[in-house]
Amino acid sequence: MSFEPKAILQGNADKRALEENPTVGFTASGAATENPTADIGKDVTRMAGPGGAFAFKMMQDPQYAQNIAGWNSLFRQSVPGAEFYQVQNQTEVG
């Protein structure tokens, strides 16, 4: 089996050109923008996690917590909710 050196060099050049100029606007990790992990947890408007605005509002506002509990009750009665809680109960450690 023999290969032409010109074809190999051209293939390598094409490969480098494609690697350097992706056709989509994403980073190598797949993220649309780079956001360093050092910034995680510093945003006071973030709505997730135990220290987030959502959890804080649930702790401070009983009416808001009651609304969420009502939504959660309806979710438990739905097919996706029942499946979710079934898996959650199966994977619980205790």
C-alpha positions as CSV (number, residue, x, y, z in Angstrom):
1,M,0.0,0.0,0.0
2,S,1.5,3.4,-1.0
3,F,0.4,6.9,-0.3
4,E,1.3,10.1,-2.1
5,P,3.2,12.4,0.2
6,K,1.3,15.4,-1.3
7,A,-2.0,13.9,-0.4
8,I,-0.9,13.2,3.2
9,L,0.5,16.7,3.6
10,Q,-2.7,18.2,2.2
11,G,-4.9,16.0,4.4
12,N,-2.9,17.1,7.5
13,A,-3.2,20.8,6.4
14,D,-7.0,20.4,6.0
15,K,-7.3,18.8,9.4
16,R,-5.4,21.6,11.1
17,A,-7.5,24.2,9.3
18,L,-10.7,22.6,10.6
19,E,-9.4,22.2,14.1
20,E,-8.4,25.9,14.2
21,N,-11.7,27.2,12.7
22,P,-14.7,25.3,14.2
23,T,-17.9,25.8,12.3
24,V,-19.9,26.3,15.5
25,G,-19.5,29.0,18.2
26,F,-18.6,26.8,21.1
27,T,-15.6,26.3,23.2
28,A,-13.7,23.0,23.3
29,S,-15.7,22.0,26.4
30,G,-18.9,22.4,24.5
31,A,-19.9,25.6,26.4
32,A,-21.3,28.5,24.4
33,T,-19.2,30.9,26.4
34,E,-16.3,30.6,28.8
35,N,-17.4,31.1,32.4
36,P,-14.7,30.3,35.0
37,T,-15.7,28.1,37.9
38,A,-14.2,30.6,40.3
39,D,-17.3,32.7,39.7
40,I,-19.8,30.0,40.8
41,G,-21.6,31.0,44.0
42,K,-20.7,34.7,43.8
43,D,-23.9,35.7,41.9
44,V,-26.5,36.7,44.5
45,T,-29.3,36.4,41.9
46,R,-28.6,32.8,41.3
47,M,-31.7,30.7,41.9
48,A,-30.2,27.3,42.7
49,G,-28.5,25.7,45.6
50,P,-29.0,26.0,49.4
51,G,-27.6,29.6,49.4
52,G,-29.5,30.8,46.4
53,A,-32.3,33.4,46.2
54,F,-34.9,30.7,45.6
55,A,-34.1,28.8,48.8
56,F,-33.8,32.0,50.7
57,K,-37.2,33.2,49.5
58,M,-38.8,29.9,50.5
59,M,-37.4,30.2,54.0
60,Q,-38.5,33.8,54.4
61,D,-41.9,33.8,52.7
62,P,-44.5,31.2,54.0
63,Q,-47.0,31.9,51.1
64,Y,-44.3,31.3,48.5
65,A,-43.3,28.1,50.2
66,Q,-46.9,27.0,50.3
67,N,-47.3,27.7,46.6
68,I,-44.2,25.6,45.8
69,A,-45.5,22.8,48.0
70,G,-48.8,22.9,46.1
71,W,-46.9,22.7,42.8
72,N,-44.9,19.8,44.2
73,S,-48.0,18.0,45.2
74,L,-49.4,18.3,41.7
75,F,-46.1,17.2,40.2
76,R,-46.1,14.1,42.4
77,Q,-49.5,13.2,40.9
78,S,-48.3,13.5,37.3
79,V,-46.8,10.6,35.4
80,P,-43.3,12.3,35.2
81,G,-43.5,13.2,38.9
82,A,-44.5,9.7,40.0
83,E,-41.6,8.3,37.9
84,F,-39.2,10.8,39.4
85,Y,-40.1,10.1,43.0
86,Q,-40.2,6.4,42.4
87,V,-36.5,6.5,41.2
88,Q,-35.7,8.9,44.0
89,N,-37.1,6.6,46.6
90,Q,-35.2,3.6,45.1
91,T,-31.9,5.4,45.2
92,E,-32.3,6.9,48.6
93,V,-29.7,5.9,51.2
94,G,-31.0,5.2,54.6
